[in-house]
Amino acid sequence: MFSRFRKDQNGNLAPVSRAVPAPHGDLPPLPEKASTPAPGSAARQRAKPKSATPAAPDKDRRRRQRILELKSEMHTRLLDNLNLAAIDAASEAELRAEIASITAEALSEASVVLNSDERMNLIQDLYFEVRGLGPLEPLLKDDTVNDILVNGPQRVFVERAGKLELSDVTFKDERHLMRIIDKIVSAVGRRVDESNPYVDARLADGSRFNAMVPPVAVDGSLVSIRKFKKEKLGIDDLVRFGAFSEEMALYLEAAVATRLNVIVSGGTGSGKTTTLNALSSFIDNSERILTIEDTAELQLQQEHVGRMESRPANVEGKGAVTQRDCLKNALRMRPDRIIVGETRGEEVIDMLQAMNTGHDGSMTTIHANSARDGVSRLENMIAMSGIEMPLRAVRSQIASAVNLIVQASRLQDGSRRMVSITEITGMEGDVISMQEVFRFERTGLQPDGKIIGHFTGCGIRSAHADRFKRWGYDLPNSIYDVIPAGGRP
């Protein structure tokens, strides 16, 4: 017994005494021995074939429910008995041993018998409740899981290989789920309650976390977690996974190295942040980079990186620091490049100004379904910012600031690909002129649902080819060739 983890009898609160559960609250009893059939009933029994006992699934369900109740009771007991101040300094082995000891006492008092696997699982779950994120912890440790989506306490979905599936993970009730949500958001100095029913945060490992709680969430709290990739994917990795081709990688390397302004466009979950991380690997190590995000996710590997994160208002409605505030301040910090994690509001004005006033090579992401839609989104964000500008002036500003739009997409089979690379070449009258340089051509669908297709050039030489050559990136014209479905001739 590691007594320093228990609350003492003098200075701290005494453990709350718990009544021993009634015998009928114990685990379901074993089935009774079958009684001897009455005389004359043998023929009837032979005529009626035996079927699977319908009570078995119900018994398993009640047993699982009882174990969940036990876990909740044990967690409350741990909070009553453990010295929480000493837990932070305890090693994992010591804490597990103390949890096992308290659990054994509680099970003995309650006259509950668990087999070895159930006991080990209970101790593991209790350890996750005390030091981790409860039922979510095994999913966070599972490297095959990309997203965790909680629709109330009883329905937890996960995404594996681009496909959603219902997991067997559940919370005891809404209070249990809210306790885990509060544990996450309080760790980063944020809050969520009825007056502020939604929150963006990040986990300790960098995973993106979003929650919405009742009364806005009708059937229980909604949680989405986009897991943080421990291994940063580079351009070579994305080429190997089929996200884009080697020719596209050569072009993007030249575009980023020669300081073109790049926007990565795409829908939710299409891989915009992953693409932005990969593109940033082409930035020279001597440049000063400032990143601005609502929730810090970018993983830049350069030496001179300054990271900024916006902050919501406090309980009094004061103290908010927006992305626009960070961006305005960043312009005074001598950046070579500015990278905004996602542009979604009035900060678009300052982002375009930065791209137009000596901060070449800046990058950001936006939500849009195509390059043309991305330009329209920029126009709409400028209009929503409240600045009165003629449409032609807005489009002229965009055309001079943005050089390249990289369109990322999540296809129907769950794969993520860079489906288009489009250059903005200027203005033609009142319209922004654009030319597509590379695209992904879909050619069919396999019986298992996998999309068949290939990457190809569009037969158009880059408008920035001369710039590439001056900077030492003399790309062969063959990379822009149209590739037929069968491959290069």
N, C-alpha and C positions, 0 to 999 in steps of 0.2 A: 504494500500500500504506500503510495507516494503522498504522505499526509500534507505536504506543502501545497498540494493542489486542492485540498479540501478547505472549506471555510472553518475558521476556528470558532470556539464557543464563546469567546469574550468580545472581540472587537467587531466581528462581522455578523451579518444576519445568520441566525440559526437555520439549519435545513428545515424546510416545510415538511411536516409529517404528512404521510399519505396513507389513506385507508387501504387495507388489503382488498383487492377486487374480490367480489363475490365469486363462489365456485362456478356459477353459471356463466361468468364473463371469461372463463378460461378458454383455451383452444377447444375446438369442437371435439367431442368424445369419439373414440374409435367405434366403428360399426359393431352392433351387438351380434353375438353368435346366432346364426340362423337356427330357428326353432325346428323341431321335428315335425314333418308334415302329418296332418291328420289322416287316419285310415280312409282309403277310397279317393284321396286327392291326387294320387300318383298319375292317374290317367289324365286328369285335367292339367297337371303340371307338364306332362309330356306333350299335350296338345298345344300348350302355350309356350313358345320358345323364349329362352332367356334373352333379355336385351341389356344394353349398357345401363348401369344404375344412374338414373337422372340426377340423383342427389350428389353424385361425386363432384361435378363442376361447381355446384352450389356450395359444397363443403370446402372446396379449394378457395372459392371466392371469399367465404366467411373467414377462412383461416388467414388469407392475405389481409383482409380487413382488420382482423384482430392483431396481426403483427404490426400493421400501420398504427393502430391505437397504442400498442405497446411502445413503439418507437416514439410516439408523441409524449407518452407518459415518462419514458426514460429521458427524453430530451429536457422536459421540465424538471425532472429530478436532478439531472446533471447541472442545470443552471442554478438549482437551489444549493447544490453541494460543492461545486467546483469553485475554486478561487480564481475568478476570471483574470485578475491582475497577474497571477503567476503563470497562466496558460501560455501567454505570449512567449515567455522564456523557456517553456518546456519543449523538449524534443518530441518528434512524432512517436517514437517508441514509448517514451514515458507517458505521454498523453493517452495513447492507445491502451497501455496497461492499466491506467487509472480508470478509463472508461469501461474496460472489461471488468474491473473489480466492482465498480458501482452497479453495472448491469447485472452481474452475477448475484449481488445482494438483493437487487430489486426483483429479479426473476424468482429467487428463492422465497422471498416474502409473499410474492403473488402466487406461488405454487404453480408456476408456468414452466413447462418442459419444452425446450427447443432442441432440435438435432444440431449437430456440429456446424453444418452449412448455414442453417438459419441463424445460429448464434453469431457466427463470423460475419454474416451479412448485416445483422443488427448492429454489431460493434462498428463495422465499417460505415454504415449509414449514420450512426451517431457521431462518429469522428467527423464526417463531412458536415453534419449539422453544427458542430461546435467550431470547427476551424475552416470549413469550406462553405459551399453554397448548397448544401442539402442534396436533394434528389438530382439537381442539375450537375453535380460534380462529376459523376461517371461519364456523362455526355460531353462535358468539357475536356475530359482526359482522352476521349475517343477520337483518334486522329482521322477516322473515316467520316466523321460528322462535320459538315460545313456550317449549317445553320440549325439553331434550336428555336422552335416556335411553340409558345405555350398559349393555348386557348382555354383558360380556366384551369382549375387545379387538377382535373381528371383527364385532360387531353393535351399531351405533349408530343409534338411532331418534330422530326429531324429530317434534314436533307443529306442524303448520301449519293454521291456521283450524279448530282443534278436532279434527283428524284425525291419527292417528299414521301415519308412513311410514318405511320403512327408508332410511337415507342411504347414500351411497357412501363415507363416512368410516370409516376403520379405523385401529387401532393395530398396530404391528408384532407385539407380543406382550404378555403380561401384565406383564412388567417395564416396558415402555414405558408402559402404562396406570398402573401403580403410581407411576412417576416423576412423571407429571402430577398424580396425586392428592396425593402428598407435597408437590409444589410449591404446590398450592392451600392445603392445611391448615396447612402450616408458616408461610405468610404471615400467618395470623391467630392464630398461637400455639397451634395444636391439633395433635393427632397421631392417627395411625391405624396399627395394626399387628396382629399376631396376638393380643396381649393386650387390645387395645382395637379390635375389628374394625369399628366403625362410627363415623361422625362427622358432625356438622352444622357447616357453616361458611358463609361468604359470600365471593363473589368481590369483586374490587376495585370493580366497578361496582354492587355491591349485590345481585347475583343470588344466589338461595338454592341452596346446594350440599349434597348428602347423598351419602355413599359408604359402602359395605359391602364389605369385602375378604375373601379366603379366610382361614381355612377356613370361615367362616360363609357366604360367597358360593361356591357349589359350582362353577359353570362359569366363574369369572372375576369380577373386581371389578364391582360394580354401582354405577353413578353416576346420579344424577338432578340436573338443574340447572333450576330455575325462573327464567327470565330476568327481569331487572329492566327494567321499562318506563322508558325515559329520559324520556318525556313523561308527567307525572302526569295521569291521567284524572279529570276533574271530573264533577259531576252532569250538566251539559249534555251532555258527551261520552257518558255512559252512557245518557242518554235518547235521544240520536241513534242509538246503536248498538242500541237496543231492549232494554236491560237492565231498564228499568222505564219507567213512564209519567210524564207531566208532573204528573198529580194525585198520584202517589206521591212525586214529588220535592218538591212543595209540602208534603205532610204530613211528610216526613222532615226538611225544613228547619225546620219548626216544632218537631218533636220534639227535634232536637239543640239548637236555639237556646234552647228553654225548659228545657234540662237534664234531659231524661228519660234514665234509664239504659238503654242499648241493648246487646243481644247480637246479633251477626251469626252465624247458624248456617248450616252447609252441609257438604258433603262435600269431599274432597280435590280441588283444582283447580276449585272452583266459583266462585271469585272473592271469597272472604271478605275477604282483605286489600285488594283493590282497592276493594271496597264500603266497608270501614272508612276507607280513605284519602279516598274521596269524601265520606263523612259528616263527616269531620273538617273539611272546608272550611267547614262551617256554624258552627264554633266561633269566637266573637269573638276578635279579635286581642289583646285586653287580658288574657285569661285565661292562667294558668300551667298548662301541660300537662306531665305526666310520662308517658313511654312506657316499657313494660317488655316485652322480647322475648327469646326464646331466640336468635334470629338477627335482627338489626336489618333490617327491611324497610319499616317505615312511613315515609311521605314527607310529614310535616306541614309546612305552609307558614307557620304562625304564628310570631311573633317569639319568644315565650317558651316554648320547648320544651326539656325535659330528657330525654335519651335514655339508657336503661339496657339492658344486655345481660347475660344470665346467663353463667356460666363453668363449664365442666366441671372435674372434679378433675384434678390433675396425676398424674405417673407414680406418686407415692407414695400416691395416693388422697386427697390433701388439697387444700385451697384451692378447693373447689367453692363457687360462688355461685349459688343457685337463684333462680327467679322469685319464690318466696315471700320469700326474703331481700330481694330488691330491692323487693318490694311493701311489706314491713314498714318498710323504710327510707324509702320514698317517702312514707309517711303522716306522717313527721316533717319533710318538706321543703315544707310549705305548698302543696300542689297544689290548684288549682281543679278539675281533672279528672285522672283516671288512666286511661290506655288500655293495656290488656294485649293484646299481639299475639295470643296464643292461651292460653286457660285449659284445661289438660289434667290437672291433678293437685291436690295439696293446697292450692295457692295460691287455689283457689276460695273457701276460707273467708275469707281476708283480702280477696279481691275483693268478696264480698258484704258484709262488714263495712264496707268503704270506701264502698260504694254506700248503706249504711244510716246512715252517721255523718257526713254533711255533705259528701260528695264527689259530689253529684248531677251527672249528665251524663257519668259514666264509661262506658267502652265496652270490649268485648272480643269475641273470637270463640271458638266451640266447634265441634266436629265433631258433627253430628247431621243426620238426614234430614228432620226436620220440627220445628215449634215445640214440639209436645208431647214429641217425643223429646229435644229440647234441655233441657227441664225435667227429664226423667228422667235425662239425663246429669249435670246439676248435682247431683241427689240422689245418684247413684252416686259422683260424685267426692267429695262430702262424706263418704259412708260409707267410701270407701277411704282417706280421710285419717286414720282411726283415732279420730275424735271421736265419742263416744257421745252421740247426740241422738235424741229421739223423732222419728218420721217427721213427725208433725204440726208439730213445732217447726222441722224442716228446711224443710218446704214453706212455713211461715209466713215464714221468713227469706227464701226465694226470692221469694215473692209480694210482700213489702214492698220488696225490693231491686231487682228487675228490672221495668221498665215496658214494654219493647218487645222483641220478637224478630223480626229480619229474616231470612228464610230465602232463601239463595242456592242455586242449583242449576245443575248442568251437564247439559243435556238431551242426548238421544241423538244429535242432529245436531251436537253440539259447541258449541252456543251456550250462553252463560251468562246466566241471567235471575234476577231477584228474584221468586220464585214466590209469596211470601206475606209479608205484614206482619201480625203478631199482637200484640195488647195483652194483658198480664196485668192482670186487673181486681181480684184479691183472692182470698179463700178462700170456698168454699162447703162447709161441713163440714170434711172432711179432704182435699178436692180443690182444687187450684189452678184458679181459673176463668179462662178465656181467651176472647177474641173476635177473629176474623179481620176485618181492616179492608179489606185489598186482597189480590187473588190474580191469578195468571196462569191463564187458562182455555185449555186445549188443545182445538182443534176438529177437527184433522185432520193429515194428513201429505201433503206434496207428492211427486210421483214421484221427485224427486232426493233424498228423505230429509229435506228441510227441514220443521220442525214449523210447523203453522199454529195460531195462537192469538192472544189479545188479553188486555190487562190490564183489570181491572174492579174497581170497589168491591164491597163485600159488602152494601151497603144498611144498614150499621150505623154510626151516628154515633160518632166517637171518644169514648172515656171521658175523654180529656184535652182536649176541646174548650173547656171553660171556662178551663182553664189557658192554652191557646193564646191565647184572647181577652184574658186579663189581661196577657199578655206582649206584646200587640200583633200577634198572628197570628190574625186573624179569618178562618178558612178557610170558604169557602162550603160549605153542606151538600151541594151537587150533586156534589162530588168523591167522595162515598161512594156515589153511585148505582150500581146494577147496570147494566153496559153489555152489551147483547145482542151476539151474534156479528157482526151487520151494522154495528155502531157505534151511536153515540148517535142517537136518533130525531130 
